[in-house]
Amino acid sequence: MLNLDRITMEQSLQAPPANVIDYAGALDRLEGDTELLAEMARLFLEDSVQQISAIRAAIAGSDASALGRAAHCLKGAISNFAAHEAFRAAEKLERIALSGDLRDANPACWALDSALQQLNSGLASIAYA
């Protein structure tokens, strides 16, 4: 799995792929407040580490209920940034949890890790610009 625990300065300076974050959409939701967007990005970068840890723990413990809660919470946080790929990955984990059949949870978590790595890189460029 990818390490989302730390965003390095090098990663924060890399430009994310254009489709990772819909900057215009995110700013539109915040009425153009770039300072608020930067603060939200910083908070997400801090909190997402705990949220993905909760997801991993729920999968390891075969706890569909905890997985559903953690995936739903992360999905909501992701939605603030109009980050469609990461949103869909969190949503898929939430659906898996709701089904109660966690056989596909690990591959879905790996997809979420990948999407979050890209999202976090993009958010770091906003948060620490």
C-alpha positions as CSV (number, residue, x, y, z in Angstrom):
1,M,0.0,0.0,0.0
2,L,1.0,3.6,-0.5
3,N,2.2,5.6,2.4
4,L,-0.2,8.4,3.0
5,D,1.2,9.3,6.4
6,R,3.5,12.0,5.1
7,I,3.5,14.4,2.2
8,T,7.1,15.4,1.4
9,M,8.1,18.8,0.2
10,E,9.0,17.3,-3.2
11,Q,5.5,15.7,-3.5
12,S,3.8,19.0,-2.5
13,L,5.7,20.8,-5.3
14,Q,4.7,18.3,-8.0
15,A,1.7,19.4,-10.0
16,P,-1.1,16.8,-9.7
17,P,-2.8,15.5,-12.8
18,A,-5.4,18.0,-14.0
19,N,-8.3,15.7,-13.3
20,V,-7.5,14.9,-9.6
21,I,-9.1,18.0,-8.2
22,D,-11.7,20.2,-9.8
23,Y,-10.2,23.5,-8.5
24,A,-12.9,25.6,-10.1
25,G,-15.7,23.5,-8.7
26,A,-14.1,23.5,-5.2
27,L,-13.6,27.2,-5.3
28,D,-17.2,27.7,-6.6
29,R,-18.5,25.9,-3.5
30,L,-16.5,28.2,-1.3
31,E,-17.5,31.4,-3.2
32,G,-13.9,31.9,-4.4
33,D,-12.4,31.9,-1.0
34,T,-8.9,30.6,-1.7
35,E,-7.7,31.0,1.9
36,L,-10.6,28.8,3.1
37,L,-9.7,26.2,0.4
38,A,-6.1,26.2,1.6
39,E,-7.2,25.7,5.2
40,M,-9.6,22.9,4.3
41,A,-6.8,21.3,2.3
42,R,-4.5,21.4,5.4
43,L,-7.2,19.9,7.6
44,F,-7.9,17.2,5.1
45,L,-4.2,16.3,4.8
46,E,-4.0,15.9,8.6
47,D,-7.4,14.0,9.0
48,S,-7.2,11.7,6.0
49,V,-4.4,9.8,7.6
50,Q,-6.6,8.8,10.5
51,Q,-9.5,8.1,8.3
52,I,-7.6,5.7,6.0
53,S,-6.2,4.0,9.1
54,A,-9.7,3.5,10.4
55,I,-10.7,2.0,7.0
56,R,-7.7,-0.4,7.1
57,A,-8.5,-1.4,10.7
58,A,-12.1,-2.1,9.8
59,I,-11.0,-4.3,6.9
60,A,-8.5,-6.1,9.0
61,G,-11.1,-6.7,11.6
62,S,-13.8,-7.7,9.1
63,D,-16.0,-5.0,10.6
64,A,-18.4,-3.9,7.8
65,S,-20.2,-1.4,10.0
66,A,-17.0,0.4,11.0
67,L,-15.8,0.3,7.3
68,G,-19.0,1.8,6.2
69,R,-18.8,4.7,8.7
70,A,-15.1,5.4,7.9
71,A,-15.6,5.2,4.1
72,H,-18.7,7.5,4.3
73,C,-16.8,10.0,6.5
74,L,-13.9,10.1,4.1
75,K,-16.2,10.3,1.1
76,G,-17.8,13.4,2.6
77,A,-14.5,15.1,3.2
78,I,-13.3,14.3,-0.3
79,S,-16.4,15.8,-1.8
80,N,-15.3,19.2,-0.6
81,F,-12.6,19.2,-3.3
82,A,-14.6,17.8,-6.2
83,A,-12.1,15.0,-6.4
84,H,-14.1,12.6,-8.5
85,E,-11.7,9.6,-8.6
86,A,-11.1,9.6,-4.9
87,F,-14.8,10.1,-4.2
88,R,-15.7,7.1,-6.3
89,A,-13.1,5.0,-4.6
90,A,-14.4,5.9,-1.2
91,E,-18.0,5.3,-2.4
92,K,-17.1,1.9,-3.7
93,L,-15.7,0.9,-0.2
94,E,-18.9,2.2,1.4
95,R,-21.0,0.1,-1.0
96,I,-18.9,-3.0,-0.2
97,A,-19.4,-2.3,3.5
98,L,-23.1,-2.0,3.1
99,S,-23.2,-5.3,1.3
100,G,-21.6,-7.0,4.2
101,D,-19.3,-9.0,1.9
102,L,-15.8,-7.6,2.4
103,R,-14.0,-9.9,0.0
104,D,-13.4,-7.0,-2.4
105,A,-12.5,-4.5,0.4
106,N,-8.7,-4.9,0.1
107,P,-8.5,-4.2,-3.6
108,A,-10.9,-1.3,-3.2
109,C,-8.8,0.1,-0.4
110,W,-5.7,-0.1,-2.6
111,A,-7.6,1.9,-5.3
112,L,-8.5,4.4,-2.6
113,D,-4.9,4.6,-1.5
114,S,-3.8,5.4,-5.0
115,A,-6.5,8.0,-5.5
116,L,-5.7,9.6,-2.1
117,Q,-2.0,9.7,-2.9
118,Q,-2.8,11.8,-6.0
119,L,-5.4,13.9,-4.1
120,N,-3.1,14.6,-1.2
121,S,-0.3,15.7,-3.6
122,G,-2.7,18.1,-5.2
123,L,-4.0,19.4,-1.9
124,A,-0.5,19.9,-0.6
125,S,0.1,22.2,-3.5
126,I,-2.9,24.2,-2.4
127,A,-2.3,24.1,1.3
128,Y,1.3,25.0,1.3
129,A,1.5,27.3,-1.7
